[in-house]
Structures are given as structure tokens and as C-alpha cells.
Amino acid sequence: MNFSEELRPAVLAGDLTVSFRLWKRSKVKVGGRYQVGPGLIEVDSIELVPFATITADDVRLAAEPDLETLRRRAAHAGPVEDDTVLHRIEFHLVTN
């Protein structure tokens, strides 16, 4: 799983544990381990959710300052409207 350079420190600190992706199909799997810089994360869950259902807790776990910033980040792959379905990936840091 790739993260923007500015988000990698939060992943490696264990502060960023949820990511939202606009994918046609999942590019990760539950139990899969993925390199993030010098660290390793493991995917705990993947679910499809409409953007409008993203909570304030999700925004915090995604290490974003607000919902609109999260929308803009997810929209790098296409427009994200309230009814756009995103992959919600929850993971934890295995090694740093």
C-alpha cells in the first residue's frame, strides 16, 4: 500500500491506521503485509463504504485534519461525491 510522503511518518508512528481508497477492486487483502518505508503494516479489515458514512473518528484515524481534506486525497483517482463508494482499509503497524 502506498502512502504520500507526508503521511508516512504518521503510519510509522502508528497514528494513521485507516485509509480510504477509490479503487475499482481491492489492491490489498486482509492479513496481507505491506512495506511502508522502513516499516511494515498488516491489513486488518477492508470494507466498501459510501463517502457520506465516513465518521469523525475515521477522519482522525486517517490522520487527516478534516473530511474535505480526506475527500481531496481520495479524489486523486477520480471525483468523490457523497455517494461514491470507497475502500475503507484498517491496518496496524507490525514493525517500524
Sequence and secondary structure as in RCSB ss.txt:
>XXXX:A:sequence
MNFSEELRPAVLAGDLTVSFRLWKRSKVKVGGRYQVGPGLIEVDSIELVPFATITADDVRLAAEPDLETLRRRAA
HAGPVEDDTVLHRIEFHLVTN
>XXXX:A:secstr
    TTTHHHHHTT   EEEE  SS SS TT EEEETTEEEEEEEEEEEEGGG  HHHHHHTT SSHHHHHHHHG
GGS   TT EEEEEEEEEEE 
